[in-house]
Amino acid sequence: MLGLSLDTTVPLPASYSPRYVEAAWYGWWEKEGFFKPEYQSRQPHGKPEIFSLCIPPPNVTGSLHLGHALTVAIEDSLVRWHRMQGFQVLWVPGSDHAGIATQAVVERKLWKERGALRQDLTRGEFLAEVWKWKEEKGDEIFRQLKALGASLDWDRVCFTMDAGFSAAVAEAFVRLHEDGLVYRDQRLVNWSCALRSAISDVEVETRQLQGRTVLPVPGCPAPVPFGVMFTFAYKVDGQEDEELPVATTRPETMLGDMAVAVHPDDPRFTHLHGKRLQHPFTGRLLAIITDPMVERDLGTGAVKVTPAHSHADYELGKHHGLPLVSVIGEDGAMTAECGDWLQGLNRFVAREKVVSALKERGLYRGMKDHAMALPLCSRSGDVVENLLKSQWFLRCEGMAQRALEAVESGRLKLTPKFHEKNWRTWLSNISDWCISRQLWWGHQIPAYQVSVSGSCDLGKDGSDALWVVGRTEAEARRKASGILKKPEEEMELVRDADVLDTWFSSALFPFAALGWPPKVGDLQEFYPNSLLETGSDLLFFWVARMVMLGEQLTGVLPFSQVFLHSLVRDAHGRKMSKSLGNVVDPLDVIHGASLQDLQGRLRDGNLDPQEAAIAMEGQRRDFPQGIPECGTDALRFALCSHRVQGDDINLDVATVLSSRHFCNKVWNAVRFTLGALGEGFAPQTPEEVCPSSPMDRWILSRLYHTAADCGQQFGEYELHLVTSTIHHFWLHNFCDVYLESVKPVLQSRDQSRILQTRQTLLSCADLGLRLLSPFMPYLTEELWQRLPKPDADPAPSICVAGYPSAGQLAHWCRPADEDDFLLAQEVVRVVRALRVTYRLTRARPPVYLMCSEPAAHRVYEEYREPLQTLSLAGSLKLCPSSKGAEPPVGWVWGRVNDHTEIYMDLQGLVDPEAELPRLAARKKKLERQILELTARTQASGYQEKVSPRAQAECQQKISSLRTELEQLNQALESFGRMSAGLGTPPSADE
């Protein structure tokens, strides 16, 4: 028919190679249109139900990390499962324009290539450079998504700066403004001086400092100490001998102090109520105000109030009617309000000058270490300032209440459920959202400052100006004309230079990507989305924004469920960080990477030399031999095999390598099946297969239960249980048991049994591959294409073939047969344990099975042939029970259960004289280990000092050692009897 392959008429290679298997299938899937919802609607098993979702749009500047890979693995497995069930599936790809990150990348590129700053270009010229970069580099993330096998509908790819999406952003802003939810105000915002822009709350990272800590700050000539509390005094006006000491971590902001606050009930300051203080540098008189919010035990108990640079002080100042004076500018330099001696200085350089000046005036009272939370910009590493700016804000309280109600009413389901607490906490404490950003790359705010020809300026910063909002400038002009009652041609409009916060546009993604606002040819039938799946705290914030805006703008929720998965950490449980050297590129896991390659990338990166040295040492420790080639399927399966609804995932590359070994096991099982089928085999549909032999009935009943469990677990998003269920079937049911048990059948001359076995092999391979396909699409496609198909199954690809269901396979359900074979497997387990104890390798000794229970005897008789095969027995004979009888000379004994015992003939297979010293030495070691562990558990203070988990692990270890010792004693007894020549042979029931 069709790996580099695609030609499946050539023989299947002897061993599994991910590079071979994953080379060509994706292009064929895409070309055939299998990822489009229209395709499913034409399938025989197609359903009218829709399953739609959008990928959380990755940054256009980004590259995939393991967090992305986990999201893709989860989403694609769910998408492929629904597609195979016949749903009309739409998975929309897209990328986010990433305003701050993209602008920074292009600015660095301009400086490197031309030595030019952004400000050296016009806005239009700079944006042209950004679009040029996007066309050259912006699709890299999509190539990586394809490498992960993501079955996205690429004909509907969406970029947040596309014309249609930009129109949706403008529409949303205008509607929200018309609803009174978007407004302009002068307020304190989070400001990054390095970026010269406001930033979102979620872009502020808090670093906890325990005391004095020296940190580098962008734009500052030297590292700056933080975690220090400075104390200085204000003199009381008119009383030179009276002063009021205040403590602060930001002495440079004292130039903006407007008052000092004390607690009204603090007796230390009662005599100062109503008095004023002299500012030593500005000459201002500062009021001493009282407020119950002041913490009496913090610092000196007196708090300097700087309303223009602190949220708490802003509220205090608003309550007491204090003026707002900004002393730090957008660039992080001190403003003219500070005087010539400080104006233009970096704020942290100014700190040193202020402290020196306080010392000169005799007002400095000392400093001490102080634990504090330092706000840092996650984008630039700069210390975040609170600056007073005129910006656009979005009222959130009402929308947040509706989002809360959506979860409480069950209209929106959060999975796992424990996230509901975080949902309530975050939305209950939400504040209005500053959506202005001082960037050039992004959606320019559709708001215009209005003046009338010939009139005076209405205010440079626009704080007193008339602002109108419109989808177009013409619409804004009409609105301005209507408000001012002047002709349109007299209106002078200047568009706001700022852009909208990237999170604003990305919050529109789930419905804007599906055609909102409605227009001809859109995808409204797929809206709202069935599911949103995402993973980090940052994206949790994004989810809430989407719910709020989605319901406000469209009247419905953007999705009915949110599935929040865990974070991926390294094998040691550490957060992945470039500076630790533990960041793993998914493509390195897929294709493999030498240690030399990994280290070379670190050297070429942007880490400082000290961090790079630490990171390289971490790589040498974690990946001494580099990262082995594991393939996409193994990576996806390994990621989904973790419990993603619980704690964070500690991913070890060894886990992925284990999944690759599993791929090889599946490969060999299907290769064996193809060899057993031969040429010209005429397959039956599952509905036509009715097995009669006990092993065929058992394996197909196991296949039924596997399909039933997978269906239930997929529906509950318990993907780790799905992968575990499939892995157990392939490895422990099909490969280790069934395939081994039927080899003698296939070598027999019983054509009827051979035909039935072949059909069972095909049913297991076909349906087993279908069960596995959502996780391992490449491997399963390569193998499934080579299997013979019944005429009744016209599916051209496994990715659009029917997924096995419990209803389809119900006639295979035989729980009694499964229970019977569990009993038989216990016999196999005991025989194999004996083989290990007595170090048998290729020898196949005779085995006698003694049973006193008629029902069990019947089971053993029915499974006699597979029992002999799986036990690696030369012969297997059933005997009547002879409880209390001594084992015959040269035979060993093992107990299966209360009614079944095993005897194995080892005469001529082992040398008792050689084995006895070895076993005696092992026994001595085991006894010593048990004694040491038992003594440890009985030591004084053990219960109090050792954790319950460690205690349980210790008891488990002791139990395991005692079991081994018991087996060893039995072996010693048996070898002793062999040496003495004691025992009587059992009588066989032929």
VENGIPE-V573759 format. One line per field, one symbol per residue. ss: DSSP state (2 for helix, 1 for strand, 0 for the rest). phi: phi as a letter, one per 30 degrees, with the letter a starting at -180 (. if undefined). Layout:
BEGIN
ss=???
phi=???
END
This chain:
BEGIN
ss=000000000000000002222000222222220000222220000000011111000110000002222222222222222222000111110111002222222222222222000222002222222222222220022222222000000222011000222222222222222200011111111111000011002221111110001110000000011101111111110011111111110022222200111100002222220001110000001111110000000000011110000022222222220000000100001102220000000122222222222222000111111001111110000010111111111100222222222222000011100022222222220000110110000001001111110000000000000111100022222222222200022211111000110222220022220000000000022200100111002222222222222222220000101111000110000010022200000222222010222222222200002222222222222200001000022222222200000000110022222222222222222222222220000000022200000222222222222222222222200022222222222222222222222222220000222222222222222222222220002222222200000000000002220000000002220022222222222222222222222000000001111110022222222202222222000011111100000000001111100001111110000002222222222222222222222222200002222002222222222222222222222222222222220000000010
phi=.c..didcddddedbdbddddcdbdeddedddiddcdddddcdecdbddcbbacdeddddddbdcdddddeddddddddddddddjddcbccdabcdhedddeddddddddddbicceddcdedddddddddddddcdceddddddddiddddddcebcdcdeddddddddddddddddiccbcacbdbdbcdddhadbdedcccccdcclebcbdbeicdbecdbibccbbccdddibddcbbdbcacbdddddcdcabcbddcdddbedceidbccddccidccdcccadddddccicjccdcbddbadddddddddciddcbdcbcedicdddedjddbeideedddedddddddddcicdcjbadbdaccdbdddbidddcccdbdbcbcdceddddddddddddidbccbdddddddddddddcdcdcdcdbcbcckddddbbdcbceidddckedidcddcbbadbdddddddddddchbdddddccbdeddcdeeddddddeecddcjddeadidcddccdddabbabcedddddeddddddedddcibddacbbcccdcccddcidddbedcicdcdeddddciadeddddddddddcddedddddddddddddbecicddcjdedddddddddddcbddccccedddddddddedddeddddddddddididcdcdedcdbdcdddddddddddedddddddddddchcddddddddeddddccdddcdeddcedddcdcddddddddeddededddddddddeecbddeddeddddddcdddcdedbddbdddebdddcedcdbeddddddedddddeddddddddechdccdbddbcccbcceddedddddcedddddddhcdabbcbddbeidddddiccbbcdadcbbbbbdceicbcedddedddddddddddddddddddddcddiedddcdeddddddddddddddddddddddddddddddddickbddcdcd
END
